[in-house]
Amino acid sequence: MDLLFEYMTFPAVGENWDDLPANEGEVENDDGDDEEPTDAAVGCTMLDRICCAASKQKDKKALLDHVSSLVLANASHDNWGRRYASIEALMYSAEGLNELFAPQLGNIVPLIAQAINDPHKVVQASGIMAVSQFACDLCPVLQQNHHA
């Protein structure tokens, strides 16, 4: 799990991130060459798969505890990549561990709000995506208890 988190701390962000068109990430590659996934994409995908698989297991609290410790240790880190990875870890583990996340929303929502107000644009974008993901995975609990 720690290795996956480390992979997630290196998102692929080009120098012209601000100059990209809104749909840049949605454009399909027409030359037939598949691009290699980034380390961050691999880490996020694997965390998502592990948490979704764990959702069918009896002892998933240990996984939640480990993800939580990684998030709390890095959510306010000086390195923006680690702050980014902490929000991504929350976001990608929420689907598989949603029943365990629901009672913890009082602790999670402030972390996401902190990310949205982060000085780094990539962390801000991750925070916004987390709101969207949590709205899907933890509806209606998020809406009923944390809508303000």
BELCORBEL-V154118 format. One record per residue. N is the residue number from 1. RES is the residue in one small letter. SS is DSSP state (H for helix, E for strand, C for the rest). PHI is phi as a letter, one per 30 degrees, with the letter a starting at -180 (* if undefined). OMEGA is omega in whole degrees, -180 to 180 (999 if undefined). Layout:
BEGIN
n->N res->RES ss->SS phi->PHI omega->OMEGA
n->N res->RES ss->SS phi->PHI omega->OMEGA
END
This chain:
BEGIN
n->1 res->m ss->C phi->* omega->180
n->2 res->d ss->H phi->d omega->179
n->3 res->l ss->H phi->d omega->177
n->4 res->l ss->H phi->d omega->179
n->5 res->f ss->H phi->d omega->180
n->6 res->e ss->H phi->d omega->176
n->7 res->y ss->H phi->e omega->-176
n->8 res->m ss->H phi->d omega->-177
n->9 res->t ss->C phi->d omega->-178
n->10 res->f ss->C phi->b omega->178
n->11 res->p ss->C phi->d omega->178
n->12 res->a ss->C phi->d omega->180
n->13 res->v ss->C phi->b omega->180
n->14 res->g ss->C phi->d omega->180
n->15 res->e ss->C phi->d omega->-177
n->16 res->n ss->C phi->c omega->-176
n->17 res->w ss->H phi->e omega->180
n->18 res->d ss->H phi->d omega->-175
n->19 res->d ss->H phi->c omega->-177
n->20 res->l ss->C phi->d omega->174
n->21 res->p ss->C phi->d omega->-176
n->22 res->a ss->C phi->e omega->-177
n->23 res->n ss->C phi->c omega->-176
n->24 res->e ss->H phi->e omega->-178
n->25 res->g ss->H phi->d omega->-176
n->26 res->e ss->H phi->c omega->-178
n->27 res->v ss->C phi->d omega->-180
n->28 res->e ss->C phi->d omega->179
n->29 res->n ss->C phi->d omega->-175
n->30 res->d ss->C phi->d omega->-176
n->31 res->d ss->C phi->d omega->176
n->32 res->g ss->C phi->i omega->179
n->33 res->d ss->C phi->d omega->176
n->34 res->d ss->C phi->d omega->178
n->35 res->e ss->C phi->d omega->176
n->36 res->e ss->C phi->d omega->178
n->37 res->p ss->C phi->d omega->178
n->38 res->t ss->C phi->d omega->176
n->39 res->d ss->H phi->e omega->-180
n->40 res->a ss->H phi->d omega->179
n->41 res->a ss->H phi->d omega->178
n->42 res->v ss->H phi->d omega->-180
n->43 res->g ss->H phi->d omega->180
n->44 res->c ss->H phi->d omega->-179
n->45 res->t ss->H phi->d omega->-180
n->46 res->m ss->H phi->d omega->178
n->47 res->l ss->H phi->d omega->177
n->48 res->d ss->H phi->e omega->-179
n->49 res->r ss->H phi->d omega->179
n->50 res->i ss->H phi->d omega->-178
n->51 res->c ss->H phi->d omega->177
n->52 res->c ss->H phi->d omega->177
n->53 res->a ss->H phi->d omega->-179
n->54 res->a ss->H phi->d omega->-179
n->55 res->s ss->C phi->d omega->179
n->56 res->k ss->C phi->c omega->-178
n->57 res->q ss->C phi->c omega->-179
n->58 res->k ss->C phi->d omega->-175
n->59 res->d ss->C phi->c omega->178
n->60 res->k ss->C phi->c omega->179
n->61 res->k ss->H phi->d omega->178
n->62 res->a ss->H phi->d omega->177
n->63 res->l ss->H phi->d omega->177
n->64 res->l ss->H phi->e omega->-180
n->65 res->d ss->H phi->d omega->-179
n->66 res->h ss->H phi->d omega->177
n->67 res->v ss->H phi->d omega->-180
n->68 res->s ss->H phi->d omega->-180
n->69 res->s ss->H phi->d omega->177
n->70 res->l ss->H phi->d omega->-179
n->71 res->v ss->H phi->d omega->-177
n->72 res->l ss->H phi->d omega->180
n->73 res->a ss->H phi->d omega->-173
n->74 res->n ss->H phi->b omega->-175
n->75 res->a ss->C phi->d omega->180
n->76 res->s ss->C phi->c omega->-178
n->77 res->h ss->C phi->d omega->178
n->78 res->d ss->C phi->d omega->-178
n->79 res->n ss->C phi->d omega->-178
n->80 res->w ss->H phi->d omega->179
n->81 res->g ss->H phi->d omega->178
n->82 res->r ss->H phi->d omega->176
n->83 res->r ss->H phi->d omega->177
n->84 res->y ss->H phi->e omega->-178
n->85 res->a ss->H phi->d omega->180
n->86 res->s ss->H phi->d omega->179
n->87 res->i ss->H phi->d omega->177
n->88 res->e ss->H phi->d omega->179
n->89 res->a ss->H phi->d omega->176
n->90 res->l ss->H phi->d omega->-174
n->91 res->m ss->H phi->d omega->-175
n->92 res->y ss->H phi->d omega->177
n->93 res->s ss->H phi->c omega->-176
n->94 res->a ss->H phi->d omega->-177
n->95 res->e ss->C phi->d omega->-177
n->96 res->g ss->C phi->d omega->-176
n->97 res->l ss->C phi->c omega->-172
n->98 res->n ss->H phi->e omega->-180
n->99 res->e ss->H phi->d omega->176
n->100 res->l ss->H phi->d omega->179
n->101 res->f ss->H phi->d omega->-174
n->102 res->a ss->H phi->e omega->180
n->103 res->p ss->H phi->d omega->-178
n->104 res->q ss->H phi->c omega->-175
n->105 res->l ss->H phi->e omega->178
n->106 res->g ss->H phi->d omega->177
n->107 res->n ss->H phi->c omega->-175
n->108 res->i ss->H phi->d omega->-176
n->109 res->v ss->H phi->e omega->177
n->110 res->p ss->H phi->d omega->177
n->111 res->l ss->H phi->d omega->179
n->112 res->i ss->H phi->d omega->178
n->113 res->a ss->H phi->d omega->177
n->114 res->q ss->H phi->d omega->179
n->115 res->a ss->H phi->d omega->-180
n->116 res->i ss->H phi->d omega->179
n->117 res->n ss->C phi->c omega->-179
n->118 res->d ss->C phi->d omega->178
n->119 res->p ss->C phi->d omega->-178
n->120 res->h ss->C phi->c omega->-174
n->121 res->k ss->H phi->d omega->-180
n->122 res->v ss->H phi->d omega->177
n->123 res->v ss->H phi->d omega->177
n->124 res->q ss->H phi->e omega->-180
n->125 res->a ss->H phi->d omega->178
n->126 res->s ss->H phi->d omega->177
n->127 res->g ss->H phi->d omega->179
n->128 res->i ss->H phi->d omega->177
n->129 res->m ss->H phi->d omega->179
n->130 res->a ss->H phi->d omega->177
n->131 res->v ss->H phi->e omega->180
n->132 res->s ss->H phi->d omega->-179
n->133 res->q ss->H phi->d omega->180
n->134 res->f ss->H phi->d omega->177
n->135 res->a ss->H phi->d omega->178
n->136 res->c ss->H phi->d omega->-172
n->137 res->d ss->H phi->d omega->-174
n->138 res->l ss->C phi->b omega->176
n->139 res->c ss->C phi->d omega->4
n->140 res->p ss->C phi->c omega->-177
n->141 res->v ss->H phi->e omega->179
n->142 res->l ss->H phi->d omega->-178
n->143 res->q ss->H phi->d omega->-177
n->144 res->q ss->H phi->d omega->-171
n->145 res->n ss->H phi->c omega->-173
n->146 res->h ss->C phi->b omega->-175
n->147 res->h ss->C phi->d omega->-174
n->148 res->a ss->C phi->d omega->999
END
